[in-house]
Amino acid sequence: MNSSSPAHQTLGLSADEVLTTTRAVRKRLDLTRPVPRELIQEAVKVATQAPTGRNQQQWDFIFIDDPETKAKAADIWRAGLMAGAPDEHSSAPMPTRMSFASSEWGRIRGSLGHLVQHLHEVPVLMIPVVRVARRAEFNSTRGQAHNWGSVIPATWSFMLAARERGLGTAWTVAHLTYEREMADLLGIPFNNTVQVALTPIAYTIGTDFKPAPRADDRNFSHWNHW
């Protein structure tokens, strides 16, 4: 293992290994081992180097490690999960390369159920936020692309850096159904910020994650036209 700082160590993975084995971790989150704030800050430092439009760096990470606040945040997340996503109520088929009848989806559903039961026990929760002049910026495709294109790369960089430090994360969005309620809980200014996700952060039980089943990479590439 290579030392990343005098206090903490990294797994010593290659760039490709980090990129192909950073999984959405739910069942293998260690709920009993505290995560030092200093270790999280190391991952934040890596995330600051992510691409950001016009170098505006208009994103923030809110970390929650107070037990009472975590419990309330987890309740908001569960309420959003129960409410369902807007597209779940549409008659249009959801575009996907994975069959919802597959064993892989069954495993995902099972691990999500585990997270539902234990989210409040995860050592740290993180909510990425992008700052905007006004929320109406998201009314246009360009405005969305500009803002998502800043905060999402930073969040993914954080998750990759966390993986290298033995930490597990998972991208979830259920609480966004009740974004305002989460903003009120955490004191986030609602009118000029947009929350992006909620991710649990914990040491993983084991570090031997592997590439996940994916469609043939040639199916993703289009040359010169659709």
Protein Blocks (a to p, Z undefined) as FASTA:
>chain_A
ZZfbfkbccehiafklmmmmmccdfklpcfkbccdfklmmmmmmmmmmpccehhlopacc
dddfbfklmmmmmmmmmmmmmnopfklmpcbdcddfbdfkbmklmmmmmmmmmmmmmmmm
pmbacddddddfbfklmmpmklmmmmmmmmmmmmmmmmmmmmmnopacdddfklmmmmmm
mmmmnopafklcccfbdcdddddehjbdcddddddfklmpcghiZZ
